[in-house]
Amino acid sequence: MKTKTFLLLLFAAAALCGGTAEFRGGRILCAELSRKSPAPAVTEKAAARYPELPLPADRIYACVTFKGHDGRKLSIHDYGLECFGRVYPCVAFRKNGGAFTDSVHDAPRIDPRARYALLFILDSKFVGLNKIEELNIKALFPPEKISRSRVLFKNLEEGAFTAPDAISESGQVAEKK
């Protein structure tokens, strides 16, 4: 009886925490928004790197933590976050709990046991107005028909992003209510 109760509680907790979402690069474990910059130096360099997309004055950061498909490589040029007709480029990535890097030369091969995070800088006039935001993560390479995946982002407001090792394997992507 105790085992049955424990399993029931475990499944209930997993349901409350959300789940995962598939996208072209792997399995998303967590998608969050925050006004707190996790990498201030990266943010300033991104402003210079993307003059065609001036970074907004009122910023909100988006972080997508995922486990990637084996054999792929990862680059900041692979993905964008699409919202309100605009695609915001990935400005940095990190492996496990390491620091974010904006290196365009270092495209590491994905380790399927590791967790990776993609960082985006969005305009907070349009995004981050709700507790849960639905955005599209977009692979920036063809074919177009499988390049978009809808993902629900949890808005942490001023809170820090969840550490990769604190995210369970079953994920904590927000669920639509």
Secondary structure, DSSP 8 states (H G I E B T S, - for coil): -HHHHHHHHHHHHHHHH-B-EEETTEEEEEEEEESS-S-HHHHHHHHHH-TTS---SSEEEEEEEEEE-TT-B--TTSEEEEETTEEEEEEEEEETTS--B--SS---B--TTS-EEEEEEEETTTSSSSSEEEEEEEESSS-GGGSEEEEEEEE-TTS----GGGS-TT--B----
